[in-house]
Amino acid sequence: MTVMAGSERLVSPKLYVSLFIALLASVTAQASLRASLFELQLHIVGWGVLLALGLTAGWVAAKSRHDDNNGIQNVAALIGIIVFIYQSMNNSMEVALSLLLVWLLIAMATSLTNRRTLYFTLLASFCLILYAVSLSKESLLLIYILIYFMAVVVTLVIDYHSARTHQSLAASRYQKNTLPVTRIGLVIGLPIILVTSAIYLLVPRPAATHYGFFLAGGDNYYHDGKWQEQIQEIDIKQPESHSNSIEEQSSNQKLQTPPENTSDLETVDSSQLNHDFSLNDSLRPEIDSEGNLPGIANEIVLYMQGARGQYLRGTVFDQFDGQSWHTLDQQTAKLRLDNGKLILKQSQNHETYNQYTITTRHTLLGSNVILVPPESVELRFPGSVVAQDAYGVLYSPKPIKPKTIYSVHTPAQLLPGRPYIKQTTVPDKSRYLQLPKQLPARIKELSNQLTSGLELSLDKALVLEDYLRKEFKFSYQTVISQNKIPLDDFLFKTKYGHCEYFATALAILLRTQDIPARLVTGYSVTTFNPITGYYEARVLDGHAWVEAWIAGTGWVTFEPTAAYALPKETPPSAPAKAMQDYYERLSVAANQFSPGSAEATLYASLKWFFEKFNQFIHTTWQALGSALNAIQSFLVANGWWICLVGILGYIVNHYLFYRIKTLLACYRVKQLADTDSKHVLFHCYHEMESMLNLHGLPRDPSWTLRQYKRELSRKIPELKDNFNLICTAYNALRYNSELSENTTAETIKTATLEILKHPYQIPFPAQKLLEPLLVSLGYRQDNSSPTNQYPQH
């Protein structure tokens, strides 16, 4: 009976267990994209039970030789279709498709009785893993991938062994299966993981090109009818009209005020300075007297994908009363999005742009502010209208919710390491030069002393920035009093504080030098996760910095806080080094807020591991370099002798190899028990075929045993009877025929030993390499390809 490929029954319980682990890992990876930790635990339990029941039904069907479980399969498929329809109407289409795929996995598991269904199930689970990899921004996904990979390798090894066992009738009847296939699968998978991990950690990867279209999506559609009515069209046909911010246009047109429910656009005092961008009032009760903030400091707020790190602008402040900052201009203009697209500035033909995709994650982002890089020329946002204030800050009609995705375009060419906003003029410089009425005189004296002899505004700003970064200490302990900024004490007494102190000091020092400056709050998104490929912004990345207007350039970003670094495009490096830097930064931040916590210990351990790993690799490379130099020197001094000894050793090893293989084959044949002639014949045939293949007489896959016997008899006529005996008997064994009375275990072993001990011509070294050349030159006949033309015997 002919068995179609892929229709063999699955009978190994181990296969179902390993497949269950693989499917559960793929389903868990998919669920982790949208679930919290508690929800993820429920997903693991729920999907685990369903997959276990489905695979149990499939195993029972395979064991009892039922064709399938059509009823259970149809029910699972129907549930998947209902879930798909519901999710496609109430959620995104990709979520609906992924859940449909999960239910199809369960449906296929209930009818998993043969290899063909197994392969389709593995393919569907692989698609689910790829879907999770394409969207996941969590490092935890690596664990799911490793578990999935190991389980799939074990499943395929068990399946391969079962298939080979069932394909060979003789092997299934006369050879006992004692192989530990589960262990073999683990042993195969582990080296592959180690090799791929080494390649991943050690080989530098080039920066991503980030080609593609803008993404925009989210759980909300940001729409507001009142804002639609208040839209005031802005002419964007003239490039000059958008070369500057809306601040310049406000002098020529009356800007609309926001609706009453947009409290974020109202005047704010210092207590709201970092509202939703740093440690705001709602978080302060958790801060202890030492400035520690356990449990929330390292919470990820948003992810960003782009060519380099960025400062994402939130709120801009221009008025300082000596203790706190305020915003003078609260007017906004409503701007309509065309299919989710908004042109903020007219693009220049000679400019190149980078794409940044931002995905919000945490509920701490509850404000209306749309965080974007300083110089943004195009926005893709899931809404129909946005507002823009006089400082270029964008607002949505509704508070930004988690899982919102939007994209922006920014110019690729910046000042060296400094983002800036192009603006040729500032209509109202006085608001950016305002100083408190009772500003201590020694503050201006300090700025004059530091900038003495400098004429250019940029040079003065750089000197003041460098002074604050080098002479002052960053500390989170002052966060508990961030509603007041003791500027004089900070500059001349304590000389330590958090980012608002530094930004305030620089802004005021700049203003004393007649350099327009303003304070900006937002997020410093410069922490790159080399595992996921995303930049991460955490609660602790809520930040304040300074924008100073430099004539001929615009609003240039300055970073006076030494604990933060301006965003820069780092050259490609080995991921292991990038991981060390990543975990070192997280470790420092965790120790600042919650020293000694489990999170701080974990990050410190990971940082220590990658640090030692990089040291080991560096030391190893140095040792290898020294060893190679020593070997090179030795070869130069003793090259001829080494070559001669190597050639002789190779020749001796070449001939010993054939001799040892022959002795081992003969020993195995002699050790075979004589009680079962069929068992002896099975092993003797394979020993014969292996030896003949070694000596250049392989069996073509298309040959029958009769053709194989004729070809061997033609080439080695003195062993014709031996070939005839073994091949005829093995052919009868394969087709369940009885062996002749003369074909005993002893005669089979004797014939096989004669074949094994035959004095074959051992090919000289490198004969296989030289054979094509000799044939092409006509010195040797090409006998490497067997022929199907046989002489008549």
Disulfide bonds with the S-S distance in Angstrom:
none
